[in-house]
Structure formats: structure tokens, C-alpha cells
Amino acid sequence: MASHLATVAHLSFAEEPEKQSLTPLPSLNNVEECQRADLSRNYGKTFRFHHGECWADVSIDENGKVTSFIPEDEDACRKALRVNCGWID
């Protein structure tokens, strides 16, 4: 019984698989349209993106190119970007 509990405890703390970036990546223009903000202050950084049901970690290089867009829910983010931000993948 003790070994069974140890196995259950181990499984409950298992790490989630690492989330992947959307491909193709949305452009900065699409991300800015969703945020309705100039994101130049985030160049060279990763920031938390939110629009509707979409939450994602977005990285932008020093030149203003989106280098990573890692959504919590890929379907929700694809829908938000398509419907509200003019992005078509």
C-alpha cells in the first residue's frame, strides 16, 4: 500500500509537457492590434499577452520581430488572433 501511495504522489507532481510556440508566428503588427498598444517597450523581452480567452508568453527581439508565441490554449489564441487581430495562419 505504501508503494502505491508513493507512486500516486509521484504522478500527481509530474511536470506538464513543455508548451511549444505557435507556427507560423504572428507578426508584431497582429500582436499590437490585439493589445491595441505600441509594444516597442517590450523589444528584447518576453511579456504576457492577453486578448479575450488567449493568454500567451510572447518574445520580441530587439528589431521588433516576434520570436516566440507560447499560448496556454493554442485554439483560443489562434481564434483570438484570427477573428480580432487580422492574423491568418
All heavy atoms as an XYZ file, in Angstrom:
703
protein
N       0.818     -1.195      0.000
C       0.000      0.000      0.000
C       0.863      1.260      0.000
O       0.588      2.195     -0.709
C      -0.940     -0.024      1.204
C      -1.701      1.248      1.398
S      -3.423      0.986      1.052
C      -4.076      2.522      1.521
N       1.916      1.267      0.806
C       2.780      2.446      0.869
C       3.414      2.728     -0.484
O       3.533      3.875     -0.891
C       3.850      2.264      1.934
N       3.838      1.678     -1.196
C       4.463      1.908     -2.503
C       3.437      2.450     -3.492
O       3.768      3.255     -4.349
C       5.106      0.628     -3.043
O       4.115     -0.354     -3.277
N       2.178      2.019     -3.393
C       1.118      2.538     -4.254
C       0.918      4.033     -4.009
O       0.805      4.815     -4.944
C      -0.186      1.776     -4.024
C      -1.346      2.351     -4.790
N      -1.443      2.249     -6.143
C      -2.416      3.073     -4.373
C      -2.541      2.870     -6.548
N      -3.148      3.370     -5.480
N       0.895      4.446     -2.741
C       0.730      5.859     -2.413
C       1.904      6.682     -2.921
O       1.723      7.791     -3.404
C       0.568      6.041     -0.906
C      -0.744      5.526     -0.308
C      -0.722      5.671      1.204
C      -1.927      6.256     -0.898
N       3.090      6.140     -2.824
C       4.262      6.856     -3.326
C       4.153      7.045     -4.834
O       4.491      8.100     -5.359
C       5.537      6.093     -2.974
N       3.659      6.031     -5.548
C       3.501      6.132     -6.993
C       2.457      7.191     -7.334
O       2.666      8.021     -8.211
C       3.091      4.774     -7.598
O       4.098      3.832     -7.277
C       2.913      4.869     -9.092
N       1.339      7.187     -6.628
C       0.286      8.168     -6.871
C       0.808      9.570     -6.584
O       0.586     10.499     -7.359
C      -0.967      7.857     -6.017
C      -1.966      8.989     -6.087
C      -1.585      6.554     -6.467
N       1.526      9.742     -5.483
C       2.072     11.053     -5.145
C       3.048     11.509     -6.217
O       3.056     12.669     -6.613
C       2.760     11.000     -3.782
N       3.864     10.594     -6.718
C       4.820     10.944     -7.759
C       4.099     11.390     -9.031
O       4.475     12.369     -9.650
C       5.740      9.752     -8.045
C       6.704     10.011     -9.156
N       7.776     10.849     -9.012
C       6.734      9.574    -10.432
C       8.433     10.912    -10.146
N       7.822     10.141    -11.025
N       3.051     10.697     -9.399
C       2.315     11.032    -10.617
C       1.603     12.372    -10.499
O       1.510     13.109    -11.465
C       1.316      9.928    -10.961
C       1.912      8.598    -11.399
C       0.803      7.575    -11.579
C       2.704      8.760    -12.682
N       1.121     12.692     -9.322
C       0.383     13.938     -9.170
C       1.291     15.162     -9.293
O       0.826     16.252     -9.566
C      -0.371     13.956     -7.843
O       0.544     13.989     -6.779
N       2.588     14.974     -9.102
C       3.523     16.084     -9.214
C       4.339     16.031    -10.498
O       5.309     16.742    -10.653
C       4.460     16.114     -8.002
C       3.736     16.430     -6.718
C       3.511     15.447     -5.771
C       3.254     17.704     -6.481
C       2.839     15.734     -4.600
C       2.573     17.998     -5.314
C       2.363     17.014     -4.376
N       3.932     15.193    -11.435
C       4.653     15.093    -12.703
C       4.575     16.421    -13.446
O       3.568     17.115    -13.399
C       4.071     13.970    -13.559
N       5.653     16.767    -14.132
C       5.684     18.015    -14.878
C       4.830     17.923    -16.126
O       4.741     16.876    -16.753
C       7.118     18.345    -15.285
C       7.999     18.689    -14.115
C       9.399     19.065    -14.576
O       9.550     19.505    -15.719
O      10.318     18.896    -13.776
N       4.216     19.057    -16.477
C       3.459     19.118    -17.726
C       4.443     19.177    -18.887
O       5.539     19.708    -18.739
C       2.591     20.383    -17.760
C       1.425     20.340    -16.829
C       0.544     21.568    -17.014
O       0.455     22.076    -18.154
O      -0.045     21.995    -16.035
N       4.047     18.677    -20.041
C       4.932     18.802    -21.194
C       5.161     20.276    -21.527
O       4.279     21.101    -21.336
C       4.168     18.111    -22.330
C       2.935     17.557    -21.745
C       2.813     18.011    -20.330
N       6.358     20.586    -21.988
C       6.682     21.964    -22.339
C       5.832     22.412    -23.515
O       5.685     21.704    -24.500
C       8.158     22.068    -22.698
C       8.615     23.485    -22.877
C      10.114     23.578    -23.076
O      10.842     22.786    -22.448
O      10.530     24.419    -23.866
N       5.252     23.600    -23.401
C       4.406     24.116    -24.471
C       5.273     24.668    -25.581
O       6.334     25.241    -25.341
C       3.460     25.173    -23.923
C       2.482     24.560    -22.937
C       1.465     25.532    -22.452
C       0.539     24.792    -21.503
N      -0.562     25.554    -21.082
N       4.800     24.509    -26.801
C       5.541     24.944    -27.980
C       4.990     26.271    -28.496
O       3.823     26.578    -28.331
C       5.428     23.885    -29.078
C       5.983     22.528    -28.676
C       7.477     22.579    -28.445
O       8.210     23.127    -29.256
N       7.924     22.023    -27.342
N       5.834     26.983    -29.204
C       5.438     28.238    -29.815
C       4.532     27.968    -31.011
O       4.668     26.956    -31.689
C       6.683     29.001    -30.282
O       6.323     30.251    -30.812
N       3.587     28.874    -31.244
C       2.752     28.777    -32.436
C       3.617     28.882    -33.684
O       4.611     29.605    -33.696
C       1.757     29.937    -32.489
C       0.527     29.903    -31.616
C      -0.310     31.156    -31.871
C      -0.311     28.685    -31.868
N       3.235     28.153    -34.700
C       3.883     28.317    -36.005
C       2.799     28.324    -37.052
O       1.858     27.547    -36.955
C       4.891     27.185    -36.310
O       4.233     25.946    -36.190
C       6.077     27.246    -35.388
N       2.854     29.171    -38.053
C       3.806     30.278    -38.130
C       3.528     31.304    -37.040
O       2.428     31.360    -36.498
C       3.551     30.862    -39.519
C       2.133     30.536    -39.815
C       1.867     29.218    -39.135
N       4.536     32.103    -36.744
C       4.388     33.126    -35.709
C       3.558     34.295    -36.223
O       3.668     34.672    -37.394
C       5.763     33.653    -35.298
C       6.621     32.697    -34.494
C       8.043     33.238    -34.404
C       6.049     32.485    -33.118
N       2.718     34.879    -35.370
C       2.024     36.103    -35.776
C       3.047     37.235    -35.896
O       4.098     37.197    -35.262
C       1.051     36.359    -34.625
C       1.623     35.651    -33.456
C       2.393     34.480    -34.000
N       2.739     38.236    -36.682
C       3.636     39.388    -36.791
C       3.419     40.308    -35.603
O       2.401     40.241    -34.910
C       3.358     40.152    -38.083
O       2.138     40.870    -37.962
N       4.367     41.196    -35.400
C       4.226     42.176    -34.328
C       3.000     43.046    -34.562
O       2.290     43.394    -33.630
C       5.486     43.044    -34.222
C       5.450     44.083    -33.107
C       5.368     43.404    -31.738
C       6.665     44.984    -33.175
N       2.704     43.365    -35.826
C       1.520     44.178    -36.130
C       0.249     43.511    -35.630
O      -0.640     44.165    -35.097
C       1.398     44.428    -37.632
C       2.457     45.367    -38.147
O       3.056     46.113    -37.392
N       2.696     45.316    -39.438
N       0.136     42.189    -35.815
C      -1.042     41.474    -35.343
C      -1.123     41.481    -33.820
O      -2.199     41.671    -33.249
C      -1.052     40.037    -35.841
C      -1.093     39.926    -37.336
O      -0.202     39.340    -37.941
N      -2.105     40.510    -37.968
N       0.017     41.275    -33.171
C       0.038     41.272    -31.710
C      -0.303     42.668    -31.191
O      -1.093     42.825    -30.265
C       1.407     40.788    -31.182
C       1.483     40.921    -29.677
C       1.639     39.332    -31.585
N       0.267     43.708    -31.814
C      -0.040     45.076    -31.387
C      -1.510     45.413    -31.604
O      -2.128     46.094    -30.783
C       0.842     46.073    -32.139
C       2.261     46.112    -31.640
C       3.111     47.150    -32.329
O       2.874     47.450    -33.518
O       4.015     47.660    -31.664
N      -2.083     44.937    -32.706
C      -3.502     45.177    -32.972
C      -4.351     44.573    -31.860
O      -5.307     45.179    -31.387
C      -3.890     44.598    -34.330
C      -5.360     44.741    -34.671
C      -5.822     46.183    -34.855
O      -4.988     47.047    -35.164
O      -7.023     46.430    -34.677
N      -3.997     43.364    -31.432
C      -4.743     42.727    -30.341
C      -4.586     43.500    -29.038
O      -5.549     43.697    -28.308
C      -4.239     41.298    -30.121
S      -5.201     40.052    -30.961
N      -3.381     43.917    -28.746
C      -3.124     44.612    -27.487
C      -3.543     46.077    -27.560
O      -3.669     46.736    -26.539
C      -1.631     44.541    -27.144
C      -1.161     43.141    -26.851
C      -1.503     42.700    -25.456
O      -0.777     42.989    -24.524
N      -2.601     41.994    -25.287
N      -3.735     46.593    -28.788
C      -4.049     47.998    -29.003
C      -3.010     48.885    -28.308
O      -3.341     49.846    -27.616
C      -5.449     48.335    -28.514
C      -6.528     47.500    -29.189
C      -7.626     48.378    -29.731
N      -8.752     47.646    -30.236
C      -8.840     47.121    -31.453
N      -7.839     47.210    -32.277
N      -9.921     46.491    -31.853
N      -1.739     48.506    -28.495
C      -0.647     49.236    -27.855
C       0.616     49.117    -28.695
O       0.785     48.162    -29.441
C      -0.388     48.662    -26.472
N       1.488     50.108    -28.548
C       2.804     50.050    -29.164
C       3.678     49.202    -28.249
O       3.891     49.556    -27.093
C       3.368     51.463    -29.297
C       4.786     51.479    -29.826
O       5.288     50.426    -30.251
O       5.396     52.559    -29.816
N       4.148     48.096    -28.759
C       4.910     47.169    -27.924
C       6.414     47.394    -28.003
O       7.182     46.559    -27.555
C       4.564     45.732    -28.309
C       3.090     45.366    -28.115
C       2.825     43.939    -28.582
C       2.673     45.532    -26.673
N       6.847     48.521    -28.537
C       8.281     48.766    -28.668
C       8.996     48.730    -27.316
O      10.172     48.396    -27.250
C       8.549     50.088    -29.373
O       8.001     51.161    -28.650
N       8.297     49.024    -26.244
C       8.912     48.956    -24.913
C       9.282     47.520    -24.532
O      10.040     47.292    -23.607
C       7.989     49.562    -23.859
C       6.724     48.747    -23.619
C       5.778     49.441    -22.654
N       4.583     48.679    -22.428
C       3.547     48.604    -23.259
N       3.571     49.258    -24.399
N       2.491     47.880    -22.967
N       8.706     46.540    -25.256
C       8.979     45.135    -24.967
C      10.019     44.516    -25.896
O      10.268     43.327    -25.819
C       7.683     44.315    -25.051
C       6.719     44.671    -23.946
O       7.100     44.710    -22.783
N       5.483     44.954    -24.295
N      10.615     45.320    -26.777
C      11.636     44.786    -27.682
C      12.773     44.188    -26.847
O      13.231     44.785    -25.881
C      12.193     45.870    -28.593
C      11.272     46.288    -29.721
C       9.933     45.931    -29.752
C      11.740     47.063    -30.760
C       9.097     46.330    -30.778
C      10.914     47.474    -31.807
C       9.599     47.100    -31.801
O       8.780     47.496    -32.830
N      13.201     43.005    -27.226
C      14.265     42.320    -26.498
C      13.798     41.637    -25.230
O      14.607     41.207    -24.422
N      12.476     41.523    -25.056
C      11.922     40.950    -23.822
C      10.839     39.918    -24.133
O      10.390     39.782    -25.262
C      11.289     42.042    -22.959
C      12.228     43.128    -22.528
C      11.471     44.173    -21.745
C      12.364     45.345    -21.400
N      11.609     46.439    -20.803
N      10.411     39.246    -23.084
C       9.232     38.387    -23.136
C       8.175     39.051    -22.264
O       8.486     39.533    -21.180
C       9.551     36.971    -22.611
O      10.535     36.387    -23.458
C       8.313     36.087    -22.604
N       6.949     39.107    -22.757
C       5.873     39.702    -21.973
C       4.645     38.807    -22.023
O       4.547     37.887    -22.828
C       5.542     41.125    -22.473
C       4.829     41.164    -23.794
C       3.456     41.307    -23.845
C       5.531     41.054    -24.985
C       2.789     41.336    -25.066
C       4.879     41.090    -26.200
C       3.508     41.226    -26.245
N       3.698     39.090    -21.155
C       2.471     38.310    -21.053
C       1.413     38.956    -21.936
O       1.015     40.100    -21.726
C       2.009     38.277    -19.599
C       0.906     37.315    -19.334
C       1.431     35.907    -19.390
N       0.382     35.000    -18.955
C       0.308     33.754    -19.346
N       1.208     33.248    -20.147
N      -0.662     32.989    -18.920
N       0.949     38.221    -22.923
C      -0.065     38.667    -23.867
C      -1.423     38.180    -23.401
O      -1.570     37.049    -22.951
C       0.263     38.065    -25.245
C      -0.814     38.282    -26.280
C      -0.841     39.437    -27.030
C      -1.779     37.316    -26.512
C      -1.814     39.634    -28.000
C      -2.757     37.500    -27.474
C      -2.773     38.661    -28.218
N      -2.437     39.041    -23.511
C      -3.802     38.635    -23.179
C      -4.771     39.315    -24.127
O      -4.706     40.524    -24.348
C      -4.153     39.016    -21.744
C      -5.588     38.731    -21.415
N      -6.469     39.718    -21.038
C      -6.305     37.581    -21.444
C      -7.658     39.175    -20.834
N      -7.593     37.897    -21.080
N      -5.644     38.523    -24.706
C      -6.738     39.063    -25.510
C      -7.863     38.036    -25.492
O      -7.688     36.904    -25.929
C      -6.298     39.336    -26.942
C      -7.376     39.990    -27.747
N      -7.653     41.337    -27.634
C      -8.256     39.486    -28.625
C      -8.659     41.626    -28.433
N      -9.052     40.526    -29.043
N      -9.023     38.435    -24.995
C     -10.154     37.508    -24.900
C      -9.782     36.301    -24.057
O      -9.346     36.438    -22.926
N      -9.918     35.130    -24.648
C      -9.601     33.875    -23.953
C      -8.141     33.473    -24.125
O      -7.726     32.429    -23.653
C     -10.499     32.745    -24.469
C     -11.985     32.986    -24.250
C     -12.347     33.048    -22.773
O     -11.868     32.197    -22.004
O     -13.099     33.972    -22.404
N      -7.377     34.279    -24.829
C      -5.986     33.945    -25.139
C      -5.024     34.559    -24.130
O      -5.037     35.768    -23.904
C      -5.633     34.437    -26.550
S      -3.907     34.176    -26.992
N      -4.189     33.702    -23.564
C      -3.065     34.109    -22.721
C      -1.832     33.442    -23.307
O      -1.861     32.255    -23.620
C      -3.252     33.640    -21.285
C      -4.304     34.382    -20.535
C      -5.631     34.075    -20.458
C      -4.136     35.565    -19.763
N      -6.290     34.995    -19.690
C      -5.386     35.914    -19.238
C      -3.023     36.363    -19.461
C      -5.571     37.023    -18.431
C      -3.211     37.465    -18.643
C      -4.477     37.791    -18.135
N      -0.756     34.209    -23.463
C       0.458     33.643    -24.040
C       1.679     34.420    -23.566
O       1.578     35.591    -23.198
C       0.391     33.678    -25.567
N       2.826     33.757    -23.598
C       4.107     34.410    -23.367
C       4.682     34.729    -24.739
O       4.864     33.831    -25.563
C       5.052     33.501    -22.587
C       4.548     33.240    -21.176
O       4.002     34.181    -20.565
O       4.685     32.110    -20.693
N       4.945     36.007    -24.997
C       5.424     36.454    -26.299
C       6.806     37.068    -26.145
O       7.013     37.929    -25.289
C       4.462     37.500    -26.909
C       4.961     37.967    -28.267
C       3.057     36.930    -27.032
N       7.739     36.608    -26.989
C       9.085     37.182    -27.010
C       9.244     37.982    -28.290
O       8.830     37.545    -29.364
C      10.142     36.084    -26.968
O      10.049     35.353    -25.768
N       9.855     39.165    -28.142
C      10.103     40.050    -29.269
C      11.587     40.396    -29.253
O      12.121     40.786    -28.212
C       9.269     41.341    -29.158
C       7.773     41.013    -29.086
C       9.547     42.276    -30.317
C       6.891     42.211    -28.814
N      12.248     40.264    -30.412
C      13.676     40.598    -30.447
C      13.865     42.114    -30.493
O      12.894     42.880    -30.544
C      14.403     39.869    -31.580
C      14.048     40.357    -32.975
O      13.423     41.428    -33.140
O      14.400     39.642    -33.938
N      15.116     42.545    -30.479
C      15.437     43.973    -30.447
C      15.000     44.710    -31.712
O      14.916     45.937    -31.734
C      16.940     44.183    -30.234
C      17.413     43.860    -28.827
C      17.621     42.367    -28.588
O      17.573     41.562    -29.554
O      17.795     41.987    -27.431
N      14.728     43.961    -32.796
C      14.295     44.563    -34.056
C      12.774     44.594    -34.211
O      12.266     45.007    -35.245
C      14.907     43.812    -35.241
C      16.410     43.884    -35.222
O      16.980     44.949    -35.021
N      17.059     42.755    -35.401
N      12.048     44.114    -33.203
C      10.597     44.136    -33.251
C       9.969     42.921    -33.904
O       8.795     42.954    -34.256
N      10.719     41.837    -34.041
C      10.177     40.615    -34.628
C       9.742     39.665    -33.516
O      10.477     39.442    -32.555
C      11.235     39.937    -35.496
C      10.735     38.673    -36.152
C      11.793     38.036    -37.021
C      11.228     36.758    -37.617
N      12.247     36.000    -38.336
N       8.529     39.124    -33.660
C       8.055     38.132    -32.702
C       8.882     36.863    -32.907
O       8.934     36.318    -34.005
C       6.551     37.830    -32.896
C       6.100     36.710    -31.971
C       5.712     39.077    -32.663
N       9.552     36.422    -31.850
C      10.401     35.236    -31.953
C       9.795     34.014    -31.281
O      10.223     32.894    -31.532
C      11.790     35.506    -31.360
O      11.638     35.902    -29.994
C      12.518     36.594    -32.138
N       8.800     34.244    -30.438
C       8.141     33.135    -29.757
C       6.764     33.592    -29.296
O       6.607     34.723    -28.809
C       8.975     32.703    -28.549
O       8.333     31.672    -27.839
N       5.778     32.731    -29.474
C       4.415     33.000    -29.027
C       3.906     31.692    -28.443
O       3.509     30.784    -29.170
C       3.551     33.449    -30.205
C       2.194     33.972    -29.809
C       1.952     35.328    -29.761
C       1.159     33.098    -29.490
C       0.693     35.821    -29.397
C      -0.091     33.566    -29.122
C      -0.325     34.929    -29.076
N       3.992     31.562    -27.114
C       3.651     30.306    -26.443
C       2.319     30.474    -25.718
O       2.247     31.095    -24.652
C       4.761     29.870    -25.477
C       6.072     29.724    -26.252
C       4.380     28.574    -24.768
C       7.283     29.439    -25.410
N       1.249     29.929    -26.309
C      -0.089     30.095    -25.727
C      -0.389     29.077    -24.636
O       0.137     27.966    -24.652
C      -1.003     29.858    -26.927
C      -0.248     28.872    -27.764
C       1.207     29.224    -27.586
N      -1.242     29.470    -23.696
C      -1.762     28.494    -22.734
C      -2.739     27.560    -23.431
O      -2.748     26.374    -23.174
C      -2.450     29.201    -21.565
C      -1.493     29.834    -20.600
C      -2.180     30.410    -19.395
O      -3.417     30.247    -19.223
O      -1.481     31.051    -18.601
N      -3.579     28.106    -24.303
C      -4.566     27.333    -25.064
C      -4.418     27.730    -26.533
O      -4.838     28.806    -26.942
C      -5.971     27.643    -24.548
C      -7.063     26.883    -25.276
O      -6.882     26.542    -26.473
O      -8.117     26.644    -24.667
N      -3.801     26.857    -27.305
C      -3.491     27.176    -28.697
C      -4.732     27.521    -29.509
O      -4.745     28.493    -30.264
C      -2.749     26.015    -29.351
C      -2.305     26.315    -30.753
C      -1.436     25.233    -31.347
O      -0.800     24.474    -30.603
O      -1.405     25.161    -32.589
N      -5.797     26.748    -29.350
C      -7.022     27.007    -30.121
C      -7.610     28.376    -29.792
O      -8.043     29.108    -30.684
C      -8.060     25.913    -29.890
C      -7.661     24.579    -30.494
O      -6.851     24.581    -31.461
O      -8.135     23.542    -30.004
N      -7.648     28.728    -28.511
C      -8.191     30.028    -28.109
C      -7.355     31.169    -28.679
O      -7.901     32.174    -29.143
C      -8.244     30.131    -26.583
N      -6.042     30.996    -28.695
C      -5.175     32.061    -29.220
C      -5.276     32.161    -30.736
O      -5.321     33.266    -31.285
C      -3.732     31.833    -28.783
S      -3.475     32.252    -27.038
N      -5.327     31.041    -31.426
C      -5.493     31.101    -32.883
C      -6.804     31.805    -33.237
O      -6.852     32.639    -34.130
C      -5.439     29.713    -33.497
C      -4.046     29.135    -33.552
C      -4.006     27.832    -34.328
N      -2.701     27.238    -34.274
C      -1.681     27.576    -35.065
N      -1.827     28.523    -35.960
N      -0.511     26.979    -34.954
N      -7.869     31.490    -32.500
C      -9.164     32.119    -32.759
C      -9.097     33.624    -32.480
O      -9.552     34.433    -33.288
C     -10.241     31.476    -31.888
C     -11.608     32.060    -32.112
C     -12.655     31.374    -31.268
C     -14.018     32.010    -31.481
N     -15.042     31.429    -30.629
N      -8.527     34.012    -31.346
C      -8.429     35.430    -30.999
C      -7.598     36.185    -32.022
O      -7.961     37.289    -32.438
C      -7.822     35.597    -29.605
N      -6.493     35.604    -32.454
C      -5.634     36.277    -33.425
C      -6.311     36.382    -34.784
O      -6.184     37.385    -35.468
C      -4.300     35.541    -33.553
C      -3.360     35.695    -32.360
C      -2.238     34.671    -32.438
C      -2.789     37.095    -32.304
N      -7.038     35.349    -35.185
C      -7.721     35.367    -36.489
C      -8.882     36.345    -36.491
O      -9.009     37.187    -37.370
C      -8.265     33.972    -36.824
C      -7.309     33.087    -37.511
C      -8.044     31.844    -38.026
N      -7.151     30.721    -37.977
C      -7.256     29.689    -37.159
N      -8.262     29.605    -36.316
N      -6.373     28.729    -37.181
N      -9.751     36.210    -35.522
C     -11.003     36.963    -35.508
C     -10.775     38.423    -35.166
O     -11.364     39.308    -35.788
C     -11.989     36.319    -34.496
C     -13.224     37.178    -34.322
C     -12.361     34.916    -34.946
N      -9.931     38.701    -34.207
C      -9.814     40.062    -33.692
C      -8.568     40.818    -34.109
O      -8.480     42.013    -33.882
C      -9.863     40.019    -32.153
C     -11.121     39.367    -31.665
O     -12.206     39.734    -32.052
N     -10.989     38.364    -30.815
N      -7.608     40.135    -34.710
C      -6.323     40.782    -34.949
C      -5.842     40.675    -36.383
O      -4.717     41.043    -36.692
C      -5.269     40.184    -34.031
S      -5.805     40.129    -32.318
N      -6.638     40.138    -37.265
C      -6.282     40.099    -38.671
C      -5.192     39.118    -39.051
O      -4.578     39.243    -40.094
N      -4.912     38.138    -38.175
C      -3.835     37.183    -38.461
C      -4.421     35.919    -39.077
O      -5.392     35.364    -38.577
C      -3.099     36.824    -37.179
C      -1.967     35.864    -37.359
C      -0.830     36.075    -38.074
C      -1.869     34.546    -36.831
N      -0.017     34.981    -37.996
C      -0.632     34.021    -37.233
C      -2.695     33.758    -36.036
C      -0.203     32.752    -36.887
C      -2.260     32.494    -35.695
C      -1.039     32.009    -36.115
N      -3.855     35.491    -40.170
C      -4.288     34.247    -40.814
C      -3.085     33.336    -40.941
O      -2.063     33.722    -41.508
C      -4.882     34.514    -42.211
C      -6.094     35.410    -42.071
C      -5.233     33.206    -42.906
C      -6.672     35.890    -43.385
N      -3.192     32.135    -40.373
C      -2.063     31.198    -40.460
C      -2.223     30.256    -41.600
O      -3.198     30.230    -42.292
C      -1.876     30.436    -39.153
C      -3.105     29.648    -38.717
O      -4.214     29.932    -39.207
O      -2.958     28.779    -37.878
